[in-house]
């Protein structure tokens, strides 16, 4: 029984460099397939929101469709949802994907 106890405590046979390389490979895969695309998408959304101008037709993340009536300096916009009816919203609440889809020609809409 004493011999089995010593066998259970033995360190695993293998190369520690190989396990380090595998760990490094997993980190690289996560970076290129998850972190980098998400950072690019966030950068594109920020550029879209900073380029909003009066007259642009947009859709908010809540699904509200409207036309930008005024762009304020405090990172907000006034959105005209009906003639004479305005909402003050944050620029960050404008959805880039939905706005581009709503402005696409009808032949390209899915």
N, C-alpha and C positions, 0 to 999 in steps of 0.2 A: 504494500500500500504506500509506503514511503517513496518508492520509485515512481509511482503514478503522480504523486504530489509534485515531484521535481519536474516531471514532463509537462505538467500543466502550467508551471511557472516559466518555462523556457520561452525565450523571445522568439517571435516568428522569424523564419528564415526568409530573407528577401533583401532587395536592394532599396534602401531608403531614398536614394536619388530617383528611382523610378516612380515612387509614390509622390515625391515632390514635383516631378515633371507632369504627372497626371493631374495633380491639383492645380498646377499652373495652367495646364491645357483647359481645364474646366472653367477657370476664371476668364481666360481669353475668349472662350466660346460664349460665356454669359455677356461679356463686354460687347462683342461684335453682333450678337443676335438679339440682345435685350436692351442694354443700356444705351448704346450708340444710336440705334434707331429712335428710341424714345426721346433722347436729347435733341435729335434733329427735328423731330415732329414738334417739340416744344418751342424750338427756335423759329420754325416756320410759322407757328401760331402767333408768336409774339410779334414777328415782322408783319403778319397780316393785320393784327389788331392795332399796331402803331401806324399802319398805312390807311386806316379808315378815313373816309372823307364824306363831306356832305353830299347827299344824293345816292350813296351806295345802298343797295338793297341787301339786307342782312337777315339772318335768322339767329335768335338767341339759343342758348343751351336749354332753355325752358320751352322752346318751340314757337316763340313769338316772332312773327314776320313783320317787317317794317322797313321804312326808309330813314336813313340818318338825316335828321333835320339840323343838328348842331353838334360840333365836336368841342367839348370843354377842355380846359387846361388841367383840370383835376382828375384826369384819367376816366372821365365819364363822357357819355354821349346822350343826346336827346333823340329818341326814336319816335318817328311819327307812325303810329299804327293805323290810324284813320285820319282823314282830313280834319285837322284842328285838334287831334288827340295825341298827346305826347307822353312818353315815358322816359324818365332819367335812369339810365342803367350804366353799369361798369363796362368798360371795354372788354374786360376779361370774360364777360358773359356772352360774347358774340362767338358763335361756333363757326370756325373756318370751313369745316367740311360741309355742313348744312348750307352755309351761305353760298359756297361755290356750286353746290348741287342745285340750289334754288335759282341761281343766275345762269345756269347752263342752258343752252338752246334746247327746245323741247325734243328734238330728234336724238339728243345724247342722253336724256334722262332715262333712268331704268324703271 
